[in-house]
Amino acid sequence: MALFLFPAITIVSCKKEVLGSMDAVALPAPVSAGIMSATDTLQARTVNSSWEINWNNYADGTYPVANAKADFGNASGWADNRAWISSGVLRVRLLPKALSADGGIVSNIAVAEGTAYELDYDIRFHSQFDWSRGGKLGFGFLVGEGNTGHVPGWPGNGGSMRLIWYQTSTGRVVFQPYCYYKDQPELSGDNFGHSYPASGTICKGKWYHVHMYIKSNTGSNTDGHAQIVINGTVLLDKDIRWTTNDNKRFIKSISFHTFRGGDTIDWESSSLGYIYYDNLKVHKIS
């Protein structure tokens, strides 16, 4: 299968970022810097299919749901007090001693129904980020009923494709795929035994470029696809059966999930955490 790739941005050093005040007084944000699809109308902003957004034209300050909806479209579950513009990038704040939506952002962005999508974005962790055990991060895809959170894909009515960070028992910190689909072997999402990097650990303060491609399957066939590429290295590239109900086969939402967890105390952290995003591109293929 051909790879669907935007140009990747690969940063080879683990240079730490230089940051000023973590939470300055909020300043007014200008109109979105997003580049919408051809019919850039109020209706098009509600449910989009292809768009690009960076945050270069925003002043530092809170990034509220009104701005998120202007940039992404119909975004639900936004948490104004955890989204911030910092030096032209989007920063998500993870609260101490809190998991899932209580400590981060769990937002779903409605998109025009499709059978194949791709997206790209850049991500980095703050230089003093506490890894804890791990968590969900970044942008991903929801199929049909969008199964996540210990809702198995076995009924064949939905699935999801997301990314996590995870600290192994040996102290390595890695990116892993996290997918819910018809044939998943366990109640939780499947990582297929894949990790990035293959050895060593991901770095704090370093930008990583993430590319994702998803294709729906047809009927009960295993002719769907899941692909994740990080800094030009393939993390996942697999045929998959997301659903067995053709009415539920369509990709309907982009997920933006950034939080710690898991659901047990070892996933928590005693400190604030910051994760940064930039250069989001979403493209409907079919």
Contacts in CASP RR format, 6 or more apart in sequence:
PFRMAT RR
TARGET T0000
AUTHOR 0000-0000-0000
METHOD contacts of the structure
MODEL  1
MALFLFPAITIVSCKKEVLGSMDAVALPAPVSAGIMSATDTLQARTVNSS
WEINWNNYADGTYPVANAKADFGNASGWADNRAWISSGVLRVRLLPKALS
ADGGIVSNIAVAEGTAYELDYDIRFHSQFDWSRGGKLGFGFLVGEGNTGH
VPGWPGNGGSMRLIWYQTSTGRVVFQPYCYYKDQPELSGDNFGHSYPASG
TICKGKWYHVHMYIKSNTGSNTDGHAQIVINGTVLLDKDIRWTTNDNKRF
IKSISFHTFRGGDTIDWESSSLGYIYYDNLKVHKIS
1 225 0 8 1.000
1 237 0 8 1.000
3 213 0 8 1.000
3 227 0 8 1.000
3 229 0 8 1.000
4 118 0 8 1.000
4 211 0 8 1.000
4 213 0 8 1.000
4 227 0 8 1.000
4 285 0 8 1.000
5 211 0 8 1.000
5 229 0 8 1.000
5 232 0 8 1.000
6 118 0 8 1.000
6 120 0 8 1.000
6 211 0 8 1.000
6 281 0 8 1.000
8 120 0 8 1.000
8 209 0 8 1.000
8 211 0 8 1.000
8 229 0 8 1.000
8 231 0 8 1.000
8 232 0 8 1.000
9 122 0 8 1.000
9 207 0 8 1.000
9 209 0 8 1.000
9 279 0 8 1.000
10 209 0 8 1.000
10 231 0 8 1.000
10 232 0 8 1.000
11 206 0 8 1.000
11 207 0 8 1.000
11 208 0 8 1.000
11 231 0 8 1.000
13 206 0 8 1.000
14 203 0 8 1.000
14 204 0 8 1.000
14 205 0 8 1.000
14 206 0 8 1.000
15 205 0 8 1.000
15 206 0 8 1.000
16 127 0 8 1.000
16 204 0 8 1.000
16 205 0 8 1.000
17 124 0 8 1.000
17 126 0 8 1.000
17 127 0 8 1.000
17 205 0 8 1.000
19 86 0 8 1.000
19 126 0 8 1.000
19 127 0 8 1.000
22 272 0 8 1.000
22 274 0 8 1.000
23 84 0 8 1.000
24 60 0 8 1.000
24 61 0 8 1.000
26 61 0 8 1.000
26 62 0 8 1.000
27 59 0 8 1.000
27 60 0 8 1.000
27 61 0 8 1.000
28 59 0 8 1.000
29 58 0 8 1.000
29 59 0 8 1.000
29 61 0 8 1.000
29 62 0 8 1.000
29 63 0 8 1.000
29 64 0 8 1.000
29 67 0 8 1.000
29 85 0 8 1.000
30 57 0 8 1.000
30 58 0 8 1.000
30 59 0 8 1.000
31 57 0 8 1.000
31 70 0 8 1.000
32 53 0 8 1.000
32 57 0 8 1.000
32 67 0 8 1.000
32 70 0 8 1.000
32 71 0 8 1.000
33 53 0 8 1.000
33 54 0 8 1.000
33 55 0 8 1.000
33 56 0 8 1.000
33 57 0 8 1.000
33 58 0 8 1.000
33 71 0 8 1.000
34 51 0 8 1.000
34 52 0 8 1.000
34 53 0 8 1.000
34 54 0 8 1.000
34 71 0 8 1.000
35 51 0 8 1.000
35 52 0 8 1.000
35 53 0 8 1.000
36 44 0 8 1.000
36 45 0 8 1.000
36 48 0 8 1.000
36 51 0 8 1.000
37 44 0 8 1.000
37 48 0 8 1.000
37 49 0 8 1.000
37 50 0 8 1.000
37 51 0 8 1.000
45 69 0 8 1.000
45 70 0 8 1.000
45 73 0 8 1.000
46 73 0 8 1.000
46 74 0 8 1.000
46 110 0 8 1.000
47 73 0 8 1.000
47 74 0 8 1.000
47 110 0 8 1.000
47 111 0 8 1.000
47 112 0 8 1.000
48 72 0 8 1.000
48 73 0 8 1.000
48 111 0 8 1.000
48 112 0 8 1.000
48 282 0 8 1.000
49 111 0 8 1.000
49 112 0 8 1.000
49 114 0 8 1.000
49 282 0 8 1.000
49 284 0 8 1.000
50 282 0 8 1.000
50 283 0 8 1.000
50 284 0 8 1.000
51 71 0 8 1.000
51 72 0 8 1.000
51 281 0 8 1.000
51 282 0 8 1.000
52 279 0 8 1.000
52 280 0 8 1.000
52 281 0 8 1.000
52 282 0 8 1.000
53 71 0 8 1.000
53 72 0 8 1.000
53 280 0 8 1.000
54 88 0 8 1.000
54 89 0 8 1.000
54 278 0 8 1.000
54 279 0 8 1.000
54 280 0 8 1.000
55 63 0 8 1.000
55 85 0 8 1.000
55 88 0 8 1.000
55 89 0 8 1.000
55 90 0 8 1.000
55 278 0 8 1.000
56 88 0 8 1.000
58 67 0 8 1.000
58 85 0 8 1.000
58 88 0 8 1.000
59 85 0 8 1.000
60 84 0 8 1.000
60 85 0 8 1.000
60 86 0 8 1.000
60 87 0 8 1.000
60 88 0 8 1.000
61 84 0 8 1.000
61 85 0 8 1.000
61 86 0 8 1.000
62 80 0 8 1.000
62 81 0 8 1.000
62 83 0 8 1.000
62 84 0 8 1.000
62 85 0 8 1.000
63 80 0 8 1.000
63 83 0 8 1.000
63 84 0 8 1.000
63 85 0 8 1.000
63 90 0 8 1.000
64 78 0 8 1.000
64 80 0 8 1.000
64 83 0 8 1.000
65 75 0 8 1.000
65 77 0 8 1.000
65 78 0 8 1.000
65 80 0 8 1.000
68 75 0 8 1.000
68 78 0 8 1.000
68 83 0 8 1.000
68 107 0 8 1.000
69 75 0 8 1.000
69 78 0 8 1.000
72 109 0 8 1.000
72 254 0 8 1.000
72 256 0 8 1.000
73 109 0 8 1.000
73 110 0 8 1.000
74 109 0 8 1.000
74 110 0 8 1.000
75 107 0 8 1.000
75 108 0 8 1.000
75 109 0 8 1.000
75 110 0 8 1.000
75 256 0 8 1.000
76 107 0 8 1.000
76 108 0 8 1.000
76 109 0 8 1.000
76 110 0 8 1.000
77 101 0 8 1.000
77 105 0 8 1.000
77 106 0 8 1.000
77 107 0 8 1.000
77 108 0 8 1.000
78 105 0 8 1.000
78 107 0 8 1.000
79 101 0 8 1.000
79 104 0 8 1.000
79 105 0 8 1.000
79 107 0 8 1.000
81 93 0 8 1.000
82 92 0 8 1.000
82 93 0 8 1.000
82 94 0 8 1.000
82 95 0 8 1.000
82 103 0 8 1.000
82 104 0 8 1.000
82 105 0 8 1.000
83 90 0 8 1.000
83 91 0 8 1.000
83 92 0 8 1.000
83 93 0 8 1.000
83 105 0 8 1.000
84 90 0 8 1.000
84 91 0 8 1.000
84 92 0 8 1.000
84 93 0 8 1.000
85 91 0 8 1.000
86 276 0 8 1.000
88 278 0 8 1.000
89 276 0 8 1.000
89 277 0 8 1.000
89 278 0 8 1.000
90 276 0 8 1.000
90 277 0 8 1.000
90 278 0 8 1.000
91 274 0 8 1.000
91 275 0 8 1.000
91 276 0 8 1.000
91 277 0 8 1.000
92 104 0 8 1.000
92 105 0 8 1.000
92 258 0 8 1.000
92 274 0 8 1.000
92 275 0 8 1.000
92 276 0 8 1.000
92 277 0 8 1.000
93 104 0 8 1.000
93 272 0 8 1.000
93 273 0 8 1.000
93 274 0 8 1.000
94 103 0 8 1.000
94 104 0 8 1.000
94 258 0 8 1.000
94 259 0 8 1.000
94 260 0 8 1.000
94 269 0 8 1.000
94 272 0 8 1.000
94 273 0 8 1.000
94 274 0 8 1.000
94 275 0 8 1.000
95 102 0 8 1.000
95 103 0 8 1.000
95 104 0 8 1.000
95 272 0 8 1.000
96 268 0 8 1.000
96 269 0 8 1.000
96 270 0 8 1.000
96 271 0 8 1.000
96 272 0 8 1.000
97 268 0 8 1.000
97 269 0 8 1.000
97 270 0 8 1.000
98 104 0 8 1.000
98 260 0 8 1.000
98 268 0 8 1.000
99 259 0 8 1.000
99 260 0 8 1.000
99 261 0 8 1.000
99 262 0 8 1.000
99 263 0 8 1.000
99 267 0 8 1.000
99 268 0 8 1.000
100 106 0 8 1.000
100 259 0 8 1.000
100 260 0 8 1.000
100 261 0 8 1.000
100 262 0 8 1.000
100 263 0 8 1.000
101 259 0 8 1.000
103 259 0 8 1.000
103 260 0 8 1.000
104 258 0 8 1.000
104 259 0 8 1.000
104 260 0 8 1.000
105 256 0 8 1.000
105 257 0 8 1.000
105 258 0 8 1.000
105 259 0 8 1.000
106 257 0 8 1.000
106 259 0 8 1.000
107 255 0 8 1.000
107 256 0 8 1.000
107 257 0 8 1.000
108 142 0 8 1.000
108 253 0 8 1.000
108 254 0 8 1.000
108 255 0 8 1.000
108 256 0 8 1.000
109 253 0 8 1.000
109 254 0 8 1.000
109 255 0 8 1.000
109 256 0 8 1.000
110 252 0 8 1.000
110 253 0 8 1.000
111 117 0 8 1.000
111 251 0 8 1.000
111 252 0 8 1.000
111 253 0 8 1.000
111 254 0 8 1.000
111 282 0 8 1.000
111 284 0 8 1.000
112 284 0 8 1.000
113 250 0 8 1.000
113 251 0 8 1.000
113 252 0 8 1.000
114 216 0 8 1.000
114 250 0 8 1.000
114 251 0 8 1.000
114 252 0 8 1.000
114 284 0 8 1.000
114 286 0 8 1.000
115 215 0 8 1.000
115 216 0 8 1.000
115 249 0 8 1.000
115 250 0 8 1.000
115 251 0 8 1.000
115 286 0 8 1.000
116 213 0 8 1.000
116 214 0 8 1.000
116 215 0 8 1.000
116 216 0 8 1.000
116 251 0 8 1.000
116 284 0 8 1.000
116 285 0 8 1.000
116 286 0 8 1.000
117 141 0 8 1.000
117 213 0 8 1.000
117 214 0 8 1.000
117 251 0 8 1.000
117 282 0 8 1.000
117 283 0 8 1.000
117 284 0 8 1.000
117 285 0 8 1.000
118 211 0 8 1.000
118 212 0 8 1.000
118 213 0 8 1.000
118 214 0 8 1.000
118 282 0 8 1.000
118 283 0 8 1.000
118 285 0 8 1.000
119 139 0 8 1.000
119 140 0 8 1.000
119 141 0 8 1.000
119 211 0 8 1.000
119 212 0 8 1.000
119 254 0 8 1.000
119 280 0 8 1.000
119 281 0 8 1.000
119 282 0 8 1.000
119 283 0 8 1.000
120 209 0 8 1.000
120 210 0 8 1.000
120 211 0 8 1.000
120 212 0 8 1.000
120 279 0 8 1.000
120 280 0 8 1.000
120 281 0 8 1.000
121 138 0 8 1.000
121 139 0 8 1.000
121 209 0 8 1.000
121 210 0 8 1.000
121 277 0 8 1.000
121 278 0 8 1.000
121 279 0 8 1.000
121 280 0 8 1.000
121 281 0 8 1.000
122 207 0 8 1.000
122 208 0 8 1.000
122 209 0 8 1.000
122 210 0 8 1.000
122 277 0 8 1.000
122 278 0 8 1.000
122 279 0 8 1.000
123 137 0 8 1.000
123 138 0 8 1.000
123 207 0 8 1.000
123 208 0 8 1.000
123 210 0 8 1.000
123 275 0 8 1.000
123 276 0 8 1.000
123 277 0 8 1.000
124 204 0 8 1.000
124 205 0 8 1.000
124 206 0 8 1.000
124 207 0 8 1.000
124 208 0 8 1.000
124 275 0 8 1.000
124 276 0 8 1.000
125 165 0 8 1.000
125 202 0 8 1.000
125 204 0 8 1.000
125 205 0 8 1.000
125 206 0 8 1.000
125 274 0 8 1.000
125 275 0 8 1.000
125 276 0 8 1.000
126 204 0 8 1.000
126 205 0 8 1.000
126 273 0 8 1.000
126 274 0 8 1.000
126 275 0 8 1.000
126 276 0 8 1.000
127 204 0 8 1.000
127 205 0 8 1.000
128 204 0 8 1.000
129 204 0 8 1.000
129 273 0 8 1.000
129 274 0 8 1.000
129 275 0 8 1.000
130 269 0 8 1.000
130 270 0 8 1.000
130 271 0 8 1.000
130 273 0 8 1.000
131 165 0 8 1.000
131 167 0 8 1.000
131 173 0 8 1.000
132 167 0 8 1.000
132 260 0 8 1.000
132 266 0 8 1.000
132 267 0 8 1.000
132 268 0 8 1.000
132 269 0 8 1.000
133 166 0 8 1.000
133 167 0 8 1.000
133 260 0 8 1.000
133 261 0 8 1.000
133 262 0 8 1.000
133 266 0 8 1.000
133 267 0 8 1.000
134 164 0 8 1.000
134 165 0 8 1.000
134 166 0 8 1.000
134 167 0 8 1.000
134 260 0 8 1.000
134 261 0 8 1.000
134 262 0 8 1.000
134 267 0 8 1.000
135 164 0 8 1.000
135 165 0 8 1.000
135 166 0 8 1.000
135 259 0 8 1.000
135 260 0 8 1.000
135 261 0 8 1.000
135 262 0 8 1.000
135 267 0 8 1.000
136 162 0 8 1.000
136 163 0 8 1.000
136 164 0 8 1.000
136 178 0 8 1.000
136 257 0 8 1.000
136 258 0 8 1.000
136 259 0 8 1.000
136 261 0 8 1.000
137 163 0 8 1.000
137 164 0 8 1.000
137 165 0 8 1.000
137 257 0 8 1.000
137 258 0 8 1.000
137 275 0 8 1.000
138 162 0 8 1.000
138 163 0 8 1.000
138 210 0 8 1.000
138 255 0 8 1.000
138 256 0 8 1.000
138 257 0 8 1.000
138 258 0 8 1.000
138 275 0 8 1.000
138 277 0 8 1.000
139 210 0 8 1.000
139 212 0 8 1.000
139 254 0 8 1.000
139 255 0 8 1.000
139 256 0 8 1.000
139 277 0 8 1.000
139 280 0 8 1.000
139 282 0 8 1.000
140 160 0 8 1.000
140 161 0 8 1.000
140 162 0 8 1.000
140 163 0 8 1.000
140 212 0 8 1.000
140 254 0 8 1.000
140 255 0 8 1.000
140 256 0 8 1.000
140 257 0 8 1.000
141 160 0 8 1.000
141 161 0 8 1.000
141 162 0 8 1.000
141 212 0 8 1.000
141 214 0 8 1.000
141 251 0 8 1.000
141 253 0 8 1.000
141 254 0 8 1.000
141 255 0 8 1.000
142 148 0 8 1.000
142 158 0 8 1.000
142 159 0 8 1.000
142 160 0 8 1.000
142 251 0 8 1.000
142 252 0 8 1.000
142 253 0 8 1.000
142 254 0 8 1.000
142 255 0 8 1.000
143 158 0 8 1.000
143 159 0 8 1.000
143 160 0 8 1.000
143 161 0 8 1.000
143 214 0 8 1.000
143 216 0 8 1.000
143 242 0 8 1.000
143 243 0 8 1.000
143 248 0 8 1.000
143 249 0 8 1.000
143 250 0 8 1.000
143 251 0 8 1.000
143 252 0 8 1.000
144 157 0 8 1.000
144 158 0 8 1.000
144 159 0 8 1.000
144 243 0 8 1.000
144 248 0 8 1.000
144 249 0 8 1.000
144 250 0 8 1.000
144 251 0 8 1.000
144 252 0 8 1.000
145 157 0 8 1.000
145 158 0 8 1.000
145 159 0 8 1.000
145 248 0 8 1.000
146 158 0 8 1.000
146 159 0 8 1.000
146 160 0 8 1.000
146 180 0 8 1.000
146 252 0 8 1.000
146 253 0 8 1.000
147 153 0 8 1.000
147 157 0 8 1.000
147 158 0 8 1.000
147 159 0 8 1.000
147 160 0 8 1.000
147 180 0 8 1.000
148 159 0 8 1.000
148 160 0 8 1.000
148 162 0 8 1.000
148 180 0 8 1.000
148 255 0 8 1.000
148 257 0 8 1.000
149 180 0 8 1.000
149 188 0 8 1.000
149 189 0 8 1.000
150 187 0 8 1.000
150 188 0 8 1.000
151 180 0 8 1.000
152 180 0 8 1.000
152 184 0 8 1.000
152 187 0 8 1.000
153 159 0 8 1.000
153 180 0 8 1.000
153 181 0 8 1.000
153 182 0 8 1.000
153 184 0 8 1.000
154 182 0 8 1.000
154 184 0 8 1.000
155 245 0 8 1.000
156 182 0 8 1.000
156 242 0 8 1.000
156 243 0 8 1.000
156 244 0 8 1.000
156 245 0 8 1.000
156 248 0 8 1.000
157 243 0 8 1.000
157 245 0 8 1.000
157 248 0 8 1.000
158 180 0 8 1.000
158 181 0 8 1.000
158 182 0 8 1.000
158 242 0 8 1.000
158 243 0 8 1.000
158 245 0 8 1.000
158 248 0 8 1.000
159 179 0 8 1.000
159 180 0 8 1.000
159 181 0 8 1.000
159 242 0 8 1.000
159 243 0 8 1.000
160 178 0 8 1.000
160 179 0 8 1.000
160 180 0 8 1.000
160 255 0 8 1.000
161 177 0 8 1.000
161 178 0 8 1.000
161 179 0 8 1.000
161 212 0 8 1.000
161 214 0 8 1.000
161 226 0 8 1.000
161 228 0 8 1.000
162 177 0 8 1.000
162 178 0 8 1.000
162 179 0 8 1.000
162 255 0 8 1.000
162 257 0 8 1.000
163 175 0 8 1.000
163 176 0 8 1.000
163 177 0 8 1.000
163 178 0 8 1.000
163 210 0 8 1.000
163 212 0 8 1.000
163 228 0 8 1.000
164 175 0 8 1.000
164 176 0 8 1.000
164 177 0 8 1.000
164 178 0 8 1.000
164 191 0 8 1.000
165 173 0 8 1.000
165 174 0 8 1.000
165 175 0 8 1.000
165 176 0 8 1.000
165 202 0 8 1.000
166 173 0 8 1.000
166 174 0 8 1.000
166 175 0 8 1.000
166 176 0 8 1.000
166 191 0 8 1.000
166 195 0 8 1.000
167 173 0 8 1.000
168 174 0 8 1.000
171 201 0 8 1.000
172 195 0 8 1.000
172 200 0 8 1.000
172 201 0 8 1.000
173 201 0 8 1.000
173 202 0 8 1.000
174 195 0 8 1.000
174 196 0 8 1.000
174 197 0 8 1.000
174 201 0 8 1.000
174 202 0 8 1.000
175 195 0 8 1.000
175 196 0 8 1.000
175 202 0 8 1.000
175 208 0 8 1.000
175 230 0 8 1.000
175 235 0 8 1.000
176 191 0 8 1.000
176 193 0 8 1.000
176 194 0 8 1.000
176 195 0 8 1.000
176 196 0 8 1.000
176 235 0 8 1.000
177 190 0 8 1.000
177 191 0 8 1.000
177 192 0 8 1.000
177 194 0 8 1.000
177 226 0 8 1.000
177 228 0 8 1.000
177 235 0 8 1.000
177 236 0 8 1.000
178 189 0 8 1.000
178 190 0 8 1.000
178 191 0 8 1.000
179 189 0 8 1.000
179 190 0 8 1.000
179 191 0 8 1.000
179 192 0 8 1.000
179 226 0 8 1.000
179 236 0 8 1.000
179 240 0 8 1.000
180 189 0 8 1.000
180 190 0 8 1.000
181 190 0 8 1.000
181 240 0 8 1.000
181 241 0 8 1.000
181 242 0 8 1.000
181 243 0 8 1.000
182 241 0 8 1.000
182 242 0 8 1.000
182 243 0 8 1.000
182 244 0 8 1.000
183 222 0 8 1.000
183 240 0 8 1.000
183 241 0 8 1.000
184 190 0 8 1.000
192 236 0 8 1.000
192 238 0 8 1.000
194 235 0 8 1.000
194 236 0 8 1.000
195 235 0 8 1.000
196 202 0 8 1.000
196 230 0 8 1.000
196 233 0 8 1.000
196 235 0 8 1.000
197 233 0 8 1.000
202 208 0 8 1.000
207 278 0 8 1.000
208 230 0 8 1.000
208 231 0 8 1.000
209 230 0 8 1.000
209 231 0 8 1.000
209 232 0 8 1.000
210 228 0 8 1.000
210 229 0 8 1.000
210 230 0 8 1.000
211 227 0 8 1.000
211 228 0 8 1.000
211 229 0 8 1.000
211 230 0 8 1.000
211 232 0 8 1.000
212 227 0 8 1.000
212 228 0 8 1.000
212 229 0 8 1.000
213 225 0 8 1.000
213 226 0 8 1.000
213 227 0 8 1.000
214 225 0 8 1.000
214 226 0 8 1.000
214 227 0 8 1.000
214 251 0 8 1.000
215 223 0 8 1.000
215 224 0 8 1.000
215 225 0 8 1.000
216 224 0 8 1.000
216 242 0 8 1.000
216 243 0 8 1.000
216 249 0 8 1.000
216 250 0 8 1.000
216 251 0 8 1.000
217 223 0 8 1.000
217 224 0 8 1.000
217 240 0 8 1.000
217 241 0 8 1.000
217 242 0 8 1.000
217 243 0 8 1.000
217 249 0 8 1.000
218 224 0 8 1.000
218 246 0 8 1.000
218 249 0 8 1.000
219 243 0 8 1.000
219 244 0 8 1.000
219 245 0 8 1.000
219 246 0 8 1.000
219 249 0 8 1.000
220 241 0 8 1.000
220 244 0 8 1.000
221 241 0 8 1.000
222 239 0 8 1.000
222 240 0 8 1.000
222 241 0 8 1.000
223 239 0 8 1.000
223 241 0 8 1.000
224 239 0 8 1.000
224 240 0 8 1.000
224 241 0 8 1.000
224 242 0 8 1.000
225 237 0 8 1.000
225 238 0 8 1.000
225 239 0 8 1.000
225 240 0 8 1.000
226 236 0 8 1.000
226 237 0 8 1.000
226 238 0 8 1.000
226 240 0 8 1.000
227 234 0 8 1.000
227 236 0 8 1.000
227 237 0 8 1.000
227 238 0 8 1.000
228 234 0 8 1.000
228 235 0 8 1.000
228 236 0 8 1.000
228 237 0 8 1.000
229 235 0 8 1.000
242 249 0 8 1.000
243 249 0 8 1.000
254 282 0 8 1.000
258 275 0 8 1.000
260 267 0 8 1.000
260 268 0 8 1.000
260 269 0 8 1.000
261 267 0 8 1.000
END
